[in-house]
Amino acid sequence: GRTHLDVNIYEYSEQWSRTGGSFMLYYMNSARGGWMIDFLEKNLAGGRAHKVLDAGCGGGILTNYVASHLSHSQFVGVDIHETALKFAREQQEQLNLTNVRYEIGSIYSLPFKNASFDVVICSDVLEHLTDLRGAIRELSRVLQPDGVLLFDTIHRSFASLVLVIVFGEHVLRFVPPGAHQWSMFITPEEMATLLKLSDLQQQGRFEAIAPTSWMVLEIIAMSAGLLGRDQGGGSFTVGGRPVASYVGAARKSATG
């Protein structure tokens, strides 16, 4: 079984700022957010507004980014922490986004009817869940037949142990210590099986998310106090075989 993981660090609003514990998510936006936007533009029927759920949206860093690029679609962000949602709403107001709303709710029991959404996004969440199968089943439930699930998570590999846990949390400290538990990371093979069990068909390959060389240098400089967390110009890329973080897509069967 999957062991308990304390995610209370995510309930504090300062966690979500550009200089807070989740600052790295801002640098990942253009890569994984861009990948999601590109996938949706290529694979969803155009000409109509789509309903999009971001399940476990946290401070809305990814939600607001994607919503700002897909202004014709309607977004709902759901999270269990009201303080994170308050931050998300504040950022939404600053960005003048009218196509997003945020509400409290659990990924294990989403407050929506069956087949409510064309798209479900689940980012930085799956590797924190103790009942992974139940959560993915719930994500599938609220998806329309032929709807799309877009996710990212972390591979349970030696590379992720070194990069995310040892360096990320303890050496460079660009991830809050205790934010992750390596045993709860998900291999691509496990993810593929979990999707099938919830009537979701994998679309294409799972793709790695990785920092550019420049981003790695900036992370080291930030950790040494030579560069502010909000002063970097580096980014991440999407592509190649999953090593640590990876993105993926799945489509619910047309019969639902």
C-alpha positions in Angstrom: 0.0 0.0 0.0 1.0 3.6 -0.4 2.0 5.3 2.8 0.7 8.5 4.2 2.3 11.8 3.1 1.8 15.1 4.9 0.9 17.8 2.4 0.1 20.5 4.9 3.0 22.6 3.6 0.8 23.4 0.6 -1.9 25.1 2.7 0.2 28.3 3.4 -0.3 31.1 0.9 3.4 32.1 0.9 4.2 28.6 -0.4 2.7 29.6 -3.8 4.5 33.0 -4.4 7.3 33.4 -6.9 9.8 33.2 -4.0 8.0 30.6 -2.0 8.6 26.9 -1.6 6.8 26.1 -4.9 8.7 28.8 -6.9 10.0 26.2 -9.4 6.5 25.6 -10.7 6.6 29.0 -12.4 9.7 28.0 -14.3 8.0 24.8 -15.4 4.8 26.6 -16.7 6.0 27.3 -20.2 7.1 23.7 -20.7 4.4 21.6 -19.2 1.7 24.2 -19.6 2.8 24.8 -23.1 2.7 21.1 -23.8 -0.9 20.9 -22.4 -2.0 23.9 -24.5 -0.5 22.4 -27.6 -2.1 19.0 -27.0 -5.5 20.5 -26.5 -5.3 22.7 -29.5 -4.3 19.7 -31.7 -6.6 17.1 -30.2 -9.9 18.8 -29.2 -12.6 19.8 -31.6 -12.2 23.6 -32.3 -15.0 26.1 -32.5 -16.6 25.6 -29.1 -15.7 26.4 -25.5 -14.4 23.4 -23.6 -15.0 22.8 -19.9 -11.6 22.1 -18.1 -11.1 20.9 -14.5 -7.7 21.3 -12.8 -8.0 18.8 -10.0 -5.6 19.6 -7.1 -4.8 23.0 -8.5 -3.0 24.3 -5.4 -2.2 28.0 -5.9 -3.4 28.0 -9.4 0.0 28.5 -11.0 -0.7 26.2 -13.9 -4.4 26.7 -14.0 -4.1 30.5 -14.5 -1.3 30.0 -17.0 -3.3 27.6 -19.2 -6.5 29.5 -18.9 -4.8 32.7 -20.0 -3.8 31.0 -23.2 -7.1 29.2 -23.8 -9.5 32.1 -23.2 -12.4 30.4 -25.1 -12.5 27.6 -22.5 -14.0 27.6 -19.0 -11.8 26.4 -16.2 -12.5 25.2 -12.7 -9.7 24.7 -10.2 -10.4 22.5 -7.2 -8.2 22.0 -4.1 -8.6 20.9 -0.5 -6.7 24.0 0.9 -8.7 27.2 1.0 -5.6 29.3 1.5 -4.1 28.0 -1.7 -7.4 28.8 -3.5 -7.3 32.3 -2.0 -3.9 32.8 -3.6 -5.1 31.4 -6.9 -8.0 33.8 -6.9 -5.8 36.8 -6.2 -3.5 35.9 -9.1 -6.5 35.4 -11.3 -7.7 38.9 -10.5 -4.3 40.3 -11.2 -4.3 38.6 -14.6 -7.9 39.7 -15.3 -9.0 36.2 -16.1 -12.8 35.8 -16.3 -12.8 32.2 -17.6 -11.6 30.6 -14.3 -13.3 29.8 -11.0 -11.9 28.1 -7.9 -13.7 26.0 -5.3 -12.8 23.7 -2.5 -13.0 19.9 -3.0 -11.2 16.6 -2.8 -9.8 14.7 -5.7 -11.2 11.6 -4.0 -14.8 13.0 -4.1 -15.1 15.7 -6.7 -18.2 18.0 -6.3 -19.4 17.4 -9.9 -21.8 15.2 -11.8 -20.6 12.4 -14.1 -19.2 13.6 -17.4 -19.0 17.2 -16.4 -15.8 18.1 -18.2 -14.1 17.8 -21.6 -10.7 18.0 -20.1 -9.2 17.2 -16.7 -5.7 18.4 -15.7 -3.9 16.8 -12.8 -0.5 18.3 -12.1 1.9 17.8 -9.2 -0.8 15.7 -7.4 -0.7 12.0 -8.2 2.7 11.4 -6.5 1.1 12.7 -3.2 -1.9 10.4 -3.2 -2.4 7.4 -0.9 -5.4 6.0 -3.0 -4.1 6.5 -6.5 -6.5 4.1 -8.2 -9.5 5.7 -6.5 -8.4 9.2 -7.5 -7.9 8.3 -11.1 -11.2 6.5 -11.2 -12.8 9.8 -9.9 -11.0 11.9 -12.5 -12.4 9.5 -15.2 -15.9 9.7 -13.7 -16.1 13.5 -14.2 -14.7 13.3 -17.8 -17.1 13.2 -20.8 -16.8 10.2 -23.0 -13.9 10.9 -25.4 -12.7 13.5 -22.9 -9.0 14.0 -22.2 -6.9 13.6 -19.0 -3.6 15.5 -19.0 -1.2 14.9 -16.1 2.3 15.1 -14.9 3.9 13.1 -12.1 7.3 11.7 -11.1 8.9 8.4 -12.1 10.1 6.2 -9.3 13.6 5.8 -10.6 17.1 6.1 -9.3 17.4 9.4 -11.1 14.3 10.9 -9.2 15.7 9.7 -5.9 18.9 11.6 -6.6 17.5 14.6 -8.3 14.2 15.2 -6.5 14.8 13.9 -3.0 18.6 14.1 -2.4 19.4 17.2 -4.4 16.0 18.9 -4.7 15.0 18.6 -1.0 18.2 18.3 0.9 21.2 19.7 -1.0 19.9 22.5 -3.1 16.6 22.8 -1.2 14.5 24.1 -4.1 11.8 21.7 -3.1 10.5 21.9 0.5 12.0 19.0 2.6 9.4 16.3 3.1 7.3 17.4 0.2 7.8 14.1 -1.6 8.2 10.4 -0.7 10.1 8.4 -3.2 8.1 5.2 -2.6 5.0 7.1 -3.8 6.5 8.1 -7.2 4.8 6.3 -10.1 6.6 4.4 -12.9 5.3 5.0 -16.5 4.3 1.3 -16.6 2.3 1.6 -13.4 0.7 4.8 -14.7 -0.3 3.1 -18.0 -2.0 0.3 -16.0 -3.8 2.7 -13.7 -5.2 4.5 -16.7 -6.5 1.3 -18.3 -8.3 0.3 -15.1 -10.2 3.6 -15.2 -11.3 3.3 -18.9 -8.6 5.7 -20.1 -6.5 5.0 -23.1 -3.0 6.4 -23.2 -2.4 8.9 -26.0 1.1 8.8 -27.5 4.2 8.5 -25.3 4.8 9.8 -21.8 7.4 12.5 -22.2 10.1 13.7 -19.8 10.1 17.2 -18.2 13.7 18.4 -17.5 15.5 21.6 -16.8 17.7 23.2 -19.4 21.4 23.4 -18.6 21.0 27.1 -18.0 18.1 26.4 -15.5 20.3 23.9 -13.6 23.0 26.6 -13.2 20.4 29.1 -12.1 19.1 26.6 -9.5 22.6 26.2 -8.1 23.0 29.9 -8.0 19.6 30.3 -6.2 20.6 27.7 -3.7 23.9 29.6 -3.0 22.0 32.8 -2.5 23.6 34.4 -5.6 20.3 34.7 -7.5 16.8 35.4 -6.3 14.2 32.7 -6.8 12.2 35.1 -9.0 15.2 36.4 -11.0 16.0 33.4 -13.2 15.6 33.3 -16.9 15.9 29.5 -17.4 13.2 27.1 -18.3 12.3 23.4 -18.7 11.8 21.3 -21.8 9.4 18.4 -22.6 10.5 15.4 -24.6 12.3 12.1 -24.5 12.1 9.1 -22.3 10.9 9.7 -18.7 13.8 10.0 -16.2 12.2 11.9 -13.3 9.2 14.2 -14.0 7.0 13.3 -17.0 3.8 14.4 -18.7 1.1 12.2 -20.3 -2.3 12.2 -21.8 -5.2 9.7 -21.9 -8.6 9.7 -23.5 -11.7 8.3 -22.0 -13.5 5.7 -24.2 -16.2 7.1 -26.4 -18.8 4.9 -24.8 -17.9 6.3 -21.4 
